[in-house]
Amino acid sequence: MSDSLLIRDFFNPTIIKELVVKIHSLYSDFDQKGFLFDTLTDLDSQTYTERKKE
């Protein structure tokens, strides 16, 4: 079993959901559901580079 932690492990569903709450607190029109769908879809299969899309 590997104990190594990859940088992509930091950008995970928990962090994304916390980010959504913070953005929504500052911008009430923020599309939370759309952002979560776009961000979390296929997240597990993506590399770090794929996760930080422009």
N, C-alpha and C positions, 0 to 999 in steps of 0.2 A: 504494500500500500504506500502510495506517495503522500508525503506531507507537504509537498511544495504548493504554494499558493500562486496562481497566475494573476496577472493584472486584470484580466477579463472577469475574474471572480469578484472583483470589487464593484463592477457595474452589473448589478444583479437586480432581480425583481423588487427586492426590499428597498434598495436605494432608489430605484426608479419611482416607486410608489411614494416614497418620502419627498422626492423632488416634485412630483405632481401636486402634492398637498401644499408645498411651499410656493410653487408658481401660482397656484389657484388663490392662495391667500393674498397675493399681490396683484393678480390679474383675474378678476372674477369671470371674464368671458373665455378663459382658457378652456379648450376642449379636452378635458381630462380623459374621457373614455376613448376618444380618437387617438390621443397621444399614447395611452397605455396599449391600445390595440397595435398601433404602428411600431411601438418600441418593444413590446413583449413577444410579438409573433416571431417564432423561430429563434428567439434569443439564445436558447441552449445550444443550438448548432452553430452559432456565429463565433468567429474569432474576435479578438479585441479590435483589430482593424476594421472588421465588418460592423462592429457595434458602434463605432464612432463615425458613422456616415456623415457626410457633409449635408 
